[in-house]
Amino acid sequence: MASKFQSGVDDRHVDNTWRLLKKAIVDILNKNNSGLSFEELYRNAYTMVLHKYGEKLYDGLKEAVNAHLVELIRPEVLKAVDTNFLSKLIEFWNDHTVAM
């Protein structure tokens, strides 16, 4: 993972850093975060904000979480409507709060 931005950050470097962060976000949401360096992820996110790319980071996070909820969680909740809806909803909420 790239952890340092050069002065005069170019868009390609920002895009590469965002792709690494997005992959990590997806891994975290899927409970597959054992190989991640949270220090490095934090440093990359902090540096993006420091170099005025906070909006890109925020919008990307929002899109990644929304995609996870719509594509993976929503279908599971809908399957549970007639059986164990509340327990599934609580399970997914607990997973979400841990991931965030």
C-alpha positions as CSV (number, residue, x, y, z in Angstrom):
1,M,0.0,0.0,0.0
2,A,1.3,3.4,-0.9
3,S,1.6,5.4,2.3
4,K,3.2,8.7,1.3
5,F,2.0,11.4,-1.1
6,Q,4.6,13.5,-2.8
7,S,4.2,17.3,-2.7
8,G,2.0,18.3,-5.6
9,V,0.0,15.1,-5.5
10,D,-1.1,13.9,-8.9
11,D,-4.6,12.5,-9.5
12,R,-3.2,9.0,-10.5
13,H,-1.6,8.7,-7.1
14,V,-4.8,9.7,-5.3
15,D,-6.8,7.3,-7.4
16,N,-4.4,4.4,-6.6
17,T,-4.5,5.3,-2.9
18,W,-8.3,5.4,-3.0
19,R,-8.4,2.0,-4.7
20,L,-6.3,0.5,-1.9
21,L,-8.5,2.1,0.8
22,K,-11.7,0.9,-1.0
23,K,-10.4,-2.6,-1.1
24,A,-9.7,-2.5,2.6
25,I,-13.1,-1.0,3.3
26,V,-14.7,-3.9,1.4
27,D,-12.6,-6.4,3.3
28,I,-13.5,-4.9,6.6
29,L,-17.2,-5.0,5.7
30,N,-16.9,-8.6,4.7
31,K,-15.1,-9.4,8.0
32,N,-11.9,-10.3,6.2
33,N,-9.5,-7.8,7.8
34,S,-6.9,-10.0,9.3
35,G,-4.1,-9.0,6.9
36,L,-4.8,-5.3,7.0
37,S,-2.5,-2.7,8.6
38,F,-4.9,-0.2,10.2
39,E,-2.0,2.2,10.9
40,E,-1.2,2.3,7.2
41,L,-4.9,2.7,6.2
42,Y,-5.3,5.5,8.7
43,R,-2.1,7.2,7.4
44,N,-3.4,7.0,3.8
45,A,-6.8,8.4,4.7
46,Y,-5.3,11.2,6.8
47,T,-3.0,12.1,4.0
48,M,-5.8,12.3,1.5
49,V,-7.7,14.6,3.8
50,L,-4.6,16.7,4.4
51,H,-4.1,17.2,0.6
52,K,-7.8,18.3,0.2
53,Y,-9.2,15.0,-1.1
54,G,-11.5,14.5,1.9
55,E,-14.6,14.8,-0.2
56,K,-13.4,12.0,-2.5
57,L,-12.7,9.8,0.5
58,Y,-16.1,10.6,2.1
59,D,-18.0,10.0,-1.1
60,G,-16.1,6.8,-1.9
61,L,-16.7,5.4,1.6
62,K,-20.4,6.3,1.3
63,E,-20.6,4.5,-2.1
64,A,-18.7,1.4,-0.8
65,V,-21.0,1.1,2.3
66,N,-24.1,1.6,0.3
67,A,-23.1,-1.0,-2.3
68,H,-22.4,-3.5,0.5
69,L,-25.8,-2.9,2.1
70,V,-27.7,-3.0,-1.2
71,E,-25.9,-6.0,-2.8
72,L,-25.2,-8.2,0.2
73,I,-27.2,-7.2,3.3
74,R,-30.5,-6.2,1.9
75,P,-31.2,-9.6,0.1
76,E,-30.4,-11.4,3.4
77,V,-32.7,-9.1,5.4
78,L,-35.5,-9.6,2.9
79,K,-35.2,-13.4,3.0
80,A,-35.6,-13.2,6.8
81,V,-38.8,-11.1,6.7
82,D,-41.2,-14.0,7.4
83,T,-38.9,-16.0,9.7
84,N,-36.2,-14.4,11.9
85,F,-36.3,-10.8,10.7
86,L,-35.5,-9.0,13.9
87,S,-32.6,-11.3,14.9
88,K,-31.1,-10.9,11.4
89,L,-31.5,-7.2,11.5
90,I,-29.7,-7.0,14.9
91,E,-27.0,-9.3,13.7
92,F,-26.3,-7.1,10.6
93,W,-26.5,-3.9,12.7
94,N,-23.9,-5.3,15.2
95,D,-21.7,-6.3,12.3
96,H,-22.0,-2.8,10.8
97,T,-21.2,-1.1,14.1
98,V,-18.1,-3.3,14.5
99,A,-17.0,-2.5,10.9
100,M,-17.4,1.2,11.4
